[in-house]
Amino acid sequence: MATVYLGIGSNIGDKEVNCREAVRRLGETKNITILESSTFYITKPVGGPRQEDYLNGVVKVGTRLAPEDCLDAVKKVEEEMGRVPAGKDHPRIIDVDILLYDDVVLKQKRLTIPHPRMHEREFALKGLVEVAPRATHPIIGKTMEELYKSCVCGKNKKSMKIIKNIREMEQYSREAKAGTKTIGFVPTMGYLHDGHVSLVKAARAECDVVVLSVYVNPTQFGRNEDLSRYPRDMKGDERLSEENGVDVMFVPTDDAMYPDGYNTFVEVDGPLANVLCGASRPGHFRGVATVVAKLFNIIDPDISYFGQKDAQQAAVVKRMVKDLDMGTEIRVMPTIREEDGLAMSSRNSYLSPSERRRAASIFRAFKKAEELIKGGKHDVFCLKEEIEKVLIGQGYLNIDYIELVDAESLQPLDVVRGEVKIMVAVYLDKIRLIDNVAVTVKNVSQ
Ligand code: AMP
């Protein structure tokens, strides 16, 4: 009979009931006997999107099943309990992992034993220490107790710096540059998601030092907009930043950024800033350009990373950098989307479940427009009508604008040709969402 340690976790619904039910079902599985169970702990999620805490524990079982059959048995329990396929590290009603199977070492497409990340995961090791303190990891050669200690110590060695003071940030950048390090910069308003993370990863791949700023900039919000309600979660942002290799999180205060007597703004007048969001949100891009210019002055980045999701913002910033001879390169990275196509955005967290479902119509409208353009429909008036039909669907969604614009100048077109962007801003209740896609139109024929 083999001794197997199973990690059990849940972060959807009643987590305790789910974990208990999984243990019960495993115990009723033929050829599996539950021998011992650890305490179940509340643990922080590791990786994946923003999600609820987990309840995690470890059970020791005796089994006559071979490793592959044991995997089938645990998968069956997961399926029967309603687990649905989702992305890596996404929330789940129940998760059962084979952590150790005697001292077997196995590397197959479906199954790796010992579990490939168990030795670095505190939530797995904490339970293992209770039920198998002296069991040895067959590859690393250390006991569960030893692995747990080094995991916890390693975690406490915080490598990410959090800087709140502007002068300290300037000093940090000066020193990094004196050491000929390149600085990659990701400006954000926080409440980080995978869209922001993609910018961090791009910066990490190209630069020696990655600085991410979290600052909800008051000067880019209009009087009736959602400044005071903008979602914030400093702890979650710290976790995601640290996990994804940010070196410095820069979190200045309003008083430091706009002290009494503050009087200087970057005015971005002209066709690029006066259309689309610039027309709907007067003063918005003045606030964006001002804060981004200030951040560039403080951080002095070699390369700065922006998202295509906010295409007009990226275009305005590029223009400013060129006009004011600023010494940073601008990279504009692709939009990261949810499974149903909705562009990730901190503001999505405001949406009720039914608004969230309706918000997916934005992406459906883009797909419809792309299909029509491919089919030869190039008249913008007709295309806008079709987009509007999909967007509005059964109602409840207000359109701020739908525009088909030249991808470079962002000026509205009458007929689509060349590199085009379809730009949309909608309101679901008071929540304003923006999104865009690029389309290339080769031949114009009506
Ligand atoms: P925000 O915190 O919303 O101001 O966004 C900070 C940066 O992240 C901006 O450059 C955005 O364009 C970018 N960003 C936001 N959402 C996404 C997304 N879904 N995919 C890629 N980049 C994004």
Boltz pocket constraint, residues with backbone or C-beta under 6 A from the ligand:
constraints:
  - pocket:
      binder: B
      contacts: [[A, 187], [A, 188], [A, 189], [A, 190], [A, 194], [A, 195], [A, 196], [A, 198], [A, 199], [A, 305], [A, 306], [A, 307], [A, 308], [A, 309], [A, 310], [A, 333], [A, 334], [A, 335], [A, 336], [A, 337], [A, 343], [A, 344], [A, 345], [A, 346]]
      max_distance: 6.0
